[in-house]
């Protein structure tokens, strides 16, 4: 065997075979490295698309909620603002238009969340809609209303976290939008935390 490797034929095989083997190994390594890089790039592109699609969704959720409740709060708003009869009529018409458009907004928004949202965001949305369907009656009790608000606020908070990595205290929304927030702080806290615990959301979202 030693004589064979020392022969011209053996030397030729060694001189051509070893580089060939090295080239084959290099090709295999390069192939799998490129394959991994392509997978990572595709995953990165998917994540970027999802982030782009979801970037404005927290704002859209709060806008949708505002449009939905506008007809409910309209008379109080007119009274607080001291609007004239003409202004009040215009305000009522505007609220009615927003109510009519809210169903279209809702469908588009919920489709976006389902298509690009995280598992937690979709779980909040699905549970929120289940809650809505169970309470589609003329007069909804206070608990159902408070839970609905908690779902909307947490959905926006969850998506903000998914997009930015920041977790804000959900009670901040109530503090900004509810005039008697301090009086009812514990109530809002209770409903918020009940949803967080029920859906096993990020504990940082506990109020």
N, C-alpha and C positions, 0 to 999 in steps of 0.2 A: 504493500500500500504506500509505504514511504517512497519507494522507487517510482511509483506512478505519479505522485505529486511532484517529484523532482524531474519528471520527464517533460518534454515540450508540450505534450497534450495536456498533462496535469497542470502545468503552469498557465496554459491557455485557458483552461476551464476556470482556474482560480482567478485569473486576471479579468475574465469576462463575467463569470458567474456571480462573484461577490458584489460588484457594482450593480448588477442586475437585481440581485436580491435586495440590496439597499434601496434601489430605486422603487421596487415594488412595495417595500415596507413604507417608504416615504410617501408613495402615492396613496396607500391605504390610510396612513395617519392624516395626510392632507385632506382626503375625501371626508373622513369622519369629522375633522375639525371644521371644514367648510359646511358640512351638513348641520353641525351643532350651531354654527354661526348664523346660518340661514333660519333655523328654527327660532333662535333667540331674536333675530331681526324681525321675523314675522310676528312673534309675540309682542315685541316692542311696538310695532306698528299698530297691532290690535289695541294695545293699551292706550296708545296715543289717540286713536280714533275714539275710543270709549271716553277718555278724558275730555276730548274736544266736544263730543256730543253732550256730555253731562255737565259741562262747565257752568252753564246758566240755569240748570234745572232747579237748584235750591231757590233762586229768585222766582222762577216760574211757578213753583209750588205755592209759594206765599202769595203770588199774584192771583193764582187760581182760587185759593182759599178766600182772598179778599173779595173777588168777584162773586163767589158763591154765597157769601154771607151778606153782601151789600143789600139785597132786598129785605133781609131780616132786620138790619140795623138802620134802614134808611130814614124812618120817621124820627128816631132819636138823633140821627146826624143832622137832619133838617132843623130840629129844635135847637140843638147845641150851636149850630152855625148861624141861627137866626135868619134863615133865608126868606126872601119874599115869595109870594105865591108863584110868580113867574120862574124864579130861580129854583123853587122847590119842584115845580113841574119838570123843568129841564133835568134836575138831579134824579127824579124818579124815572124819567125816560132813559137816562144814561144807565142807571142801575138795572133797568129791565133789559137793555141791550147787552150789558155785561153778563147778565144771567143767561140770556139766550146763547151767547158765545161761549159760555163756560163749559158746555157739554163737548163742544169741538175742541177747546183747549185741553180739557181733561183727557179725551181720547188720544190726542197727539202726545201729550205729556206722559201719560201712562205707557203708551207704546214705546216711547224713548227710554223710559226707565226699565221696562221689561227687556228691551233689546240690548241696552248698554250698562245697566246698573249692576251693582254688586249683589251677591246673594242676600246680604242683610237688607239692602234697600228693597229688593223685590219681596222679601218676606214681610217687611213693614207694609208695603203697598197692598199685597194680597190680603193681609189681615185687616187692614183699614177698609178695603172694599167689602170684605166679608161682614165687617161691622156695619158698614153703610147699608148693605142689602138687608141685613137683619133689622134695620131701624127705618125702613122706608115707609113711614106712616106720617099722617098729617101733623101730629104733635109728638115730638121727640122729647124724652125726659132729659133733665139736666145732666145726668150721668153720661148718657149717650153722647150728648153734645160735647162735654168736657173730654171724653175719650177721643172723639173725632179730632178735636183741636190737638190733643197730645200726639195722635198719629201723624197729622200734617207737620207739626213742628219737628217731630223726631225724624220723619222722612227727609225733610230739608237738612236737618242736622247730620244725618247719616251720609247723605250724598255730598255735603260739604266736606265731611271727613274723608270720604272716598276720593274726592278730587284734590283736596289740599293737604290732607294729613292732619288737619287741625280739628280738635274737638272743642266746641263751645258749649257752655251750659245752656240747655234748652230753656231754662227759666228766663234767659235774657230776652227771648221773644215776647214772653208774657209781660216782662217789665217794660218793654218798649211800647207794647200795644194795648195793655190793659190799664185803665186809669186807676182802678182800685186794687192794683196788683198786691200791695203789701197786706191788705186785709185778707186776701184769699190765697196768699203764697202757699200755705200748707196744702190747700186743696189741689192747686196746679201741680205741686210737687208730688202729691200722692198719685195722681193720674199718670203723670210722666213716668214715675218709677215703676208703676204697675205694668206699663207697656214694655219698658226696658227689661224688666225681669221676666215677663211672659215670653218675650221673643229672644231672650238671651243675647241682648245687644251688648256693645262695648260698655263696660261698667263706668267709664268716664262720662257717659251720658246720663248717669243718675244725677238728679238735682240735689 
